[in-house]
Amino acid sequence: SQKIEQNSEALNIQEGKTATLTCNYTNYSPAYLQWYRQDPGRGPVFLLLIRENEKEKRKERLKVTFDTTLKQSLFHITASQPADSATYLCAERAAGNKLTFGGGTRVLVKP
Amino acid sequence: DTGVSQNPRHKITKRGQNVTFRCDPISEHNRLYWYRQTLGQGPEFLTYFQNEAQLEKSRLLSDRFSAERPKGSFSTLEIQRTEQGDSAMYLCASTTTLGFQNIQYFGAGTRLSVL
C-alpha cells in the first residue's frame, strides 16, 4: 500500500533563508499531491496542490516540485519568516478524494 | 460562512464511557471527512460522506465507532466504550466535488482524552 514519508526531524532555519522539506512516496505515483500547514491545536490549512504531470507550482513565497523519477515532492519556503513556523504536511489525494498524509515536518524559523 | 466548525473542542472522559462529536461543514460542501490525528503524526482517514451517504470506512474504524450525516448537513462521530487508545485529535473536513481541486477545509478538531 502507498506510504507518504516526511522527515520527522524538525527543521531549524534562520529568518530569510530558504526552507526545503521532502515528501517521498513508496509505491505508485499520486495523481495529486497536496501540501498543508498545521499550527498547534488547529486543523491543517491547504497551501498548494501539484498534479503528477506538473513539475513545479508556485504561490507567493512557496514552491512545490514533483519528481516522479525520484518518487519525491519538495516544498520550499523562500525568504522564511518566524510566522512560517509550523508543521507542514504532505498528502496524497486518493480515490474519493480522501487524503493520505505523511507524518509532517516541523519548521522553526529563528529571527 | 465561518468555515468548518467542530464541537466540543476538548473532551475528557473516563474509559468505558460513550462520547459524541459534532461537525458542521461549510454549507455548500457535499462531502464530509473524518480523520484522527495522534501526537507527532499526520491525520489518518476514518470515513467520509457524500451528502447523507457514508461511502467509505477505514479499517481503523472499529465497531465501537459510528458516524452519521443525517440530511447531508452536520455529521456526528460516536465512540462507544472508549479506550485509552482512542485519545487523539478528531478532525473533520469538508469539500465540494465541483471543479477538480476538491480542496478539503478542516475544522479545528476535537481533542479527546480518555482517562
Interface residues (C-beta under 8 A of the other chain):
Chain A: I4 Q6 S8 Q34 G41 R42 G43 P44 V45 F46 L49 L89 A91 R93 G96 N97 K98 L99 T100 F101 G102 G103 G104
Chain B: V4 R31 Y33 Y35 G40 Q41 G42 P43 E44 F45 Y48 L55 E56 L91 A93 T95 T97 Q101 N102 I103 Q104 Y105 F106 G107 A108 G109 R111
